[in-house]
Amino acid sequence: MMKKLSLYLCLFLSWTLLLVSCSKDSDPITPNPEPEPEPPVSTLKFPGKEMRAAWVATVWELDWPGIRGEAAQKQKYIEQLNKIKELKFNAVVFQVKGMGDAFYNSPYEPWSAAISGTRGVDPGYDVLKFLIDETHARGMEFHAWINPYRISTRASSATAFPALHASIDASWVKDYETIRIYNPAVPEVRQRLNDIVKDLITKFNVDGIHFDDYFYPEGQNHNDDAEYTKYGAGYSSKENFRRGNVDKAIEGVYNTIKATKPAVVFSVSPAPNKDNNYNVLFADIAKWTSSGWVDIVMPQLYQEIGNQYNPFERNLATWVQFRGQAKVVVGHAAYKFGDPAMGTAFQSPDELQRQFNLTRNNDRVFGSVMYSMKSIMTNKVGITDKIKELYAKDVLMPFFGREVAAKPTTPTNVKITGSEITWTAAANNTRSAVYYFSSKTATGELVGVTTENKMQISKSGFYCVTGLNVDNLESKESELLQK
C-alpha cells in the first residue's frame, strides 16, 4: 500500500513541476486580460420610418385635374397637397403618363388631354415642374407614375382609337377590343420605354419612377404567334416568352435609372395576388425583386382582412415572403370606404386600423400608400379621420434606393438656449432631424426636419439631432441634451 502511495506522490510532484515549467512566462492563476470595451451603443429608442404616400390618378381625371385653366388646376393641387401635408404624408405618386400621353413636354408622347381638354395641346405652363416644386416645397417626395404599355382605350371596336403620336411606328402597337398598347414583344418598344424614362428623369427632379400593374392586358387573346416565331428563340412556351418580354423591360428601366440618375427610386405596384401577376399579366414580380431590379414593391392589397378569395393578410404574407431585395410598402383601398357596393368591412374605418395593426407589426413593411387622393379629400365614413389618427406623429422617409451622396455626418455643437435648439451641420447633410424624448428610456418623437441649423422646442425632456442626406440616409445622433 505504501509503495502505491509513494508512486502516486511521485506522479503528482512530476505533474506539478511540469505545469510550473510550462507556465514560467505567465501566471496560470491570473485570468485573461479584460477585452477592450466596445464603443458605446445608443440605447435610445427612435420612432420607426415610414413612406406615407397618396396615389394621384389622372386617367379619366379621377383625382386631378378635373378642371380647366392654369390657375384653377394649380389651386386644386395646392389644396390637395396642403391636406395631405396636414395629415403628415411624405410623398405623392403622381400619374404623369397614363394613356400614352404626358403631363410635360415630351418628344415621345402627346400632351395629355386631361390638362387642356384636347390631346396634344400645350396647356401653356410647365405642369410637371409646378407639381414637383409644390410637392418639394412641403418637404414631400414626388414619384412619377407611368403606365408602361397602355396607349389608349375605347368602348368597343366600333369606336376608333385616337391617332398615334407621330413618333410611334404602327408596327410597335397592338390593338385589342377596348385597349391599345405598346407591344411588349417588340425590342423597339423596350428601347422607347427606356428613352421615355431617361428623358423624364433628366429633365425633372423626380424622386422616383413608379409602374402600376398594367402589363399584358388581362383576359385577352394576345394573338402573338408571329411575335413568338420572330423573337421567341430560347423560350419553351409563349407564356415564358411573354414573361421574358416584361422582364427585359423592367431590367432595362432599372439599368437606365441607375446609369442616368441613380438616386431615383424605382417602384412597382403589382395586383394583390402573386399568381395572377405571373399567369395572367405575365409579370414575374418575384424575379424582379430577387434580381434587385425594383427598389420598392407596393402591392395593391385592396381586399379586406378575411376576404374569401383574396384576403389582405394572406397577400401581405406572400409579398413579404417574395420581397427579394425590395422594400415592401402596402397599398390600401381608401376608395372603397363608404361605398355600399364594397361590402360590410369597408363601411367602417376600423378595417384600415386592423390592416395597419398587421403591417406595423411586420418589420419588413416600410409604409403605406393610399388609393387615391380623391378619397382622402372626401373623408367618407371618417376614413380621413382614421388616417389622421394612424399618422398622428411625424416620421422620416426610409432609405429605399442606392447610396449616391456622401454619408451624412452627426451634427456638432448642439446647444439648448431657452426654447431653441441649435447645432452645426456638415456640408454633406441636406437636412437635420430633431428628436424629443420624455425620458432616456421612452420612445422618441420626431420634432421636425429642417434645412436650417436651429429649431424651436417647447416640452421639457431630452433632445438630440441627426443629419440626413439626399438619399434619406441618417447619421448617428448627437449628444443628448436636457431642456
N, C-alpha and C positions, 0 to 999 in steps of 0.2 A: 504493500500500500504506500509506504514512504517513497519507494522508487517511482511510483506513478506520480506522486505529488511533486517530487523533485523534477521529473520530466516536464510536468505542466508548468512549473515555475520557470524553468529554463526557456520553454517556448514563449511564455508570457513576456519575460525580460527581453528576449531576442526581438519579438514583435514591437515592443515599446521602443527599443533602440532604433529599429528600422524606421518607425514613424518620425522620431526626432530627427534622424539623419535626413529624411526626405523633406523635412519641414524647416530646415535651418534658415531659409530666406524669408519665411513668413510664419506667423503665429497661427497654428490651426484653430485656436480658440477664438481668435479675433474674427467677427463677422465680416462679410464682404462690404466694401465701402458703399455708402448711400448713393443711389443713382442721382444724376443731375436732375434738378427739379424741372418739370415740364413748364413751358411758357403758360402763363395764366390763361384759362379759357373763360370766356364770358358766360356767366350764369344768368344773365338777363333773358327774359322771355319776350321775344319780339312778336308782334302780330304777323299772321300769315299774309302772303302776297296773292293777289287775285287779278286776273283780267276780268273786267266788268264792261261788257260791250253790248251795243244795240245794233242789230241789222237794220239798214235803211234801204228798202226795196224801191227801185224806180221803174221796174217794168209795170206797165199799166198804171203808172204813177201811184202805186199803192201807198207809199209813205211820203214821197217828195218828187216833183214839186206840187203837182195837183193844182197849179195856179199859174197864170201867165204874168209876165212883166218882171224885170230885174229886181226892182225894189220889193215887190211882194214876195218873190221867191227867196230873196235874201232874208227878209224879215221872218219868214216861216222857218227857215233853217236855224236862225239865231234863237228863236223861241224853243225849238226842239233841243238845241244844244244846251240852252240855259236850264231847261227842265232836267235833262239827264245829268248835267253838272251838279245841280242841286241834290240829285239822288245819289251822287258820288260814283257815277260811272266814270271809266277812264279810257274808253275807246268807242269809236263807231266803225262799223264795217259797211261801207257805202258802195252801192252798186253803180259802177261807172261804165259798165259795158254789159248790158243785159240782153240786147237784141241785135247783135252785130252792129252796134252803134256806139257812140261815145259821148261822155259829158265833158269833153275837151276837144281841142282842135287836133284831129288825128289824120295822118296820111293814109291810114288803113281802114277807117270806119267813118261813116257819116255822122254828123251831129244828131243826137237823139231828138226824136220828135217830142219827147216829154218836156223839153225846155221851151221851144218856140211854138210848138203845136204842129210843126211840119218837119219831117225827116230831112236832114241835110242842110237845114237853115241855121246859119251862125246866129246865136242869140244876142250877140253884141257885147258880151262880157266874158271874162275868163272864169267860167263856172267852177272848174275844179280847183283852181288856185284859191278862189274865195272860200270854198268848202274846207280846204285843208287849213288855210290861215285861221279861219274862225275856230276850227277844232283845236288846233295847236295853241291858240291864244288862251284857251281854257284848260291847258295842261293835259289834254286828251290826245290819244293816238288816232291816226286816220289810216284805216286799212282799205285799200281799193279792191272792191269785189267785182270779179269778172266771171261772166259765163263763157267758157272757152269755145263752145261749139255753136250755140243757138244763134241764128241769124234773124229769123222772123217766124211768126205764127199766123195762122188763118183759121177761119171757122170750119171750112171744108175745102175739098178740091175744086168746088165751083167758084171759089174766090182766088184771084191771083196773088202771089206773094209780091211784096214791094220789089222794085228794081234793085239789082245788085249794085254795090258801090263799084265805081269804075276800075278800082284796083283789083277786083276779085275776078279770077278766072272761073268761068262757069263750070269747068271740069272739077273744081275743088268742092263743089256743092252737092249735097244730097237732099232730095225732097221726099217728104213723107206726106201723109194725108193732111195733117194740120201743122206740121213744123218743117222748117228748112234749116239745115245745119251745115257747118263745115264738115266735110267727110273725114272722119278720124283716120282713115286708112291712107290718106294721101300725104306723102312726105312734105309737099309744099305747104300743106295746111299746118303741119307742126312748125315749120320754119316761120310761117306767118304769125302763129301764136307767140313764138319767141320774139319776133320783131315787135309785136304789139306791146308785150311786157317790157322789153328793153326801152322802147320809146317812152312808155309811161313813166317808168322809174327814173329815167334820165331827165325828163322834163319836170317832174313833180316830186315834191318832198313827201312821198307817202311812206308810212311806217311798215306797211305790209301789202302783200298781194294775196287775195283770197279767191278760191274757186268754190262754187256751190256743187250740188250733186248731179248736175245735168251732164252726162257723158253720152253714151249711146242712148237714144230715146227708149223709154220703157214701152213694152207692149207692141213693138213694131216688127214688121218683116223687113230685115235690113237689106235683103236682096243684094248681097255683096259677093256673089260668086266671082265676078270679074276682078274685083279688087283682090280677092283671096288668090286667084290664079296669078295675078301680076305681082303681088307683094308678099304672098304668104309662105314663101320658101322657108323651111325650118320650123314651121308651126304644125303641130299634129292635128289641129282642128280649127274650124273657123272661130269657135269660142275663144280659144287661146290666142288666135290671131287678133281678135278684137281687143282682148285684154292687153296684148303686146303693143297695139297701136296707142292705147291710152297711157300705158306705162312710159312709152317713149316721149309722149307729150309732157307728162308730169316731170320726168327726169330732165327733159330739155329746158323747161321753165325754171326748175331749180338751178340748173347749171348757168342759165342766163342771169338769174338774180345774183348768184354767187360771184360771177365774173364781172357783172356790171356795177352792182351796189349791194355788197354782201350784208350790210346792216339791215336790209329789208327782210322781213319775216314772211314765210310762205305758209299759208294755211289752207286746209280743205275741209268742207263740211259735208260728210257723207250722209246718206239716208240712214235711218236708225238701225236697220237690220243688215248686218255684215254680209250675209249670204245673198241678199237681194242686190247689194252693190256688185258683188262678184259675178253672179249668174245672170243678172238682168241688165245692169248698167255697164257691165264689163269693166268695173273699176276695182282693181286689186289693192284696196287701201292698205292692207296689212303688209304687202310687198313694199309699198311706198314708204310706210313708216319705218319698217325694219331696215330699208336701204338708206334712210336718212334724207330722203328727198322732200319730206314735209316737216316743217317745224312745229306746227300745231294741228291736231286733228280735232274738229269741232262737230261731233256727231249731233244730228238733229233728233234729240230724244223727246219727241213731241207727244208720246203716249203717256198715259197716267201710270202710276205705280199699280201693279196688279192687273194691267190690261191682259185680256185673254190671249191675244195673239202676239203682241209686241210690247211686253211690259218694260217700263222705264228701267227697273232695277236690273233686269237681265241684260238689256242692251248696254247699260252703264258698265256692268262687269265685263262684257265682251270687249268693249273698246278700251277699257283699262288693260285688259289682257293683251290686246293686239296693238298697243300704242307704239311699240318699237322704240325708236329714238325720239319720237314726237311727244309733246306735252298734250294732255287732254284738257279741253275747255268745253263744257257741256252746253249745248243749245237747248233752250227751254221755249215752250209754246205759249208765250204770253197772249198770242192772238186767240187762243181757244177759251180763255177765261171769260165767262159771262155769255158765251154762245150756247143757247139751249141745245143745238144740234150736236155738241161735242160731249155730251154725257154728264152724269152727275158729278164726277170728280172735279170738273172744271167750272162748277158753279160756286166754288169757294176758293179763296186764295190759300187755304190750308194745304191744298195739293202742292203748291210751289214750296211751301215750308217743308213738307215731307221730302220733296225732291232735294232740297238744299241740305236737309239732315243727312241724306245719303252721300251727296257729293262732297260736303265739307268734312265728312268723317273719312274720306278716302284721300290719302296723301298723294295719290297720283293724279288728282284733278286740280287744275290750276285756274279755275274761274268759270265764268258763265257768260252766255251771250243770249239776248232776248230777241225773239222774232215776234213782232217787229216794232219799229218806232211808233207807229200809229197806236198800237195797243197801250204803250206806256203813256201816251198823251191822253188817252180817253179814260183809263182807270176803271174799266168795267169790273163789277163785283169787288172793288177795292184792291185790284191786283197791283196797281202802282203803289198804294199804301203799304202793301206787303213787301214790295221790292225796297221801299224806303226803310222798312224795318230790318230787312235782311242786309242791306248795305248801310247800316247805321253809322259805321265808322270808316274813315278813310283808310285805304290800303295802297301799297305800291304795286306797280305793274311787275310781274315776274320777268326774268330773263328768258327769252324764247329762242333767240337766233344764234348768230355767230359772234365771237369776240373780235370786234374790229378795232374799236378805240382802245386807247391806253386804259389800264385798270384804274378805277377810282382810288383816291387816297383819303385816309382818315383825316377829317378836319382837325386843326390845331388851334391853340389859344382860345379855347372855349371859355366864355365868361357869362355869368348871370349878373345883371345890374338892374335891380328893381324888377320891372316886368318885361325885361328884354334879355334875350339870349343872343350872344354874338360869337363869331368864330372866324377863322381864316381858312379859306378853301383853296385847294391846289388847282392849278390851271386845267388839269385833265378832268376835273369834276364839272359837269354841266349843271348840276343841281345839288341841293343839300336837303336831307330829310331830318326833321326834328322829332324825337320821341319823348313821351312822358310816361313815367312810372309812379304809381301812387306809393309803392314800396319797392324794395330791391327784389322781392320775390313775386310781385304781381306781374301779370302780363301787361306789356306796354301798349300805348296807343300812339298812332301816328298823328302828331300835331299838325304837320303840314309839310309841303315840299316847296322850295323856293330857289330862285336863281340869285337871290341876294345873300348876304352874309350876316343876316340878323332876322329875328322873328319875335313877335310879341307873345308872351306866355302869361298865364293867369293863375293856374292852380298850384298849390303847394305840393311839393314832391320832388322827384328826381328827373333830370333831363340829360339827354345825350344827342349827339349829331353824327350823321353818317354822310358820306359823299356818294353821289350817283354819277355814272357816265351815260353816254348816249345810248349804249346797248342795254340799259336798265340793270347793269351790274352795280352792286352796292359794296362800299368799303366796310371795314370793321368800324365799330362805334368809337366815338371819342370817350374821354373820361366822363364818368357820371357825376353830375353836379346837382346839388340840392338847392331848391328855392324855398 
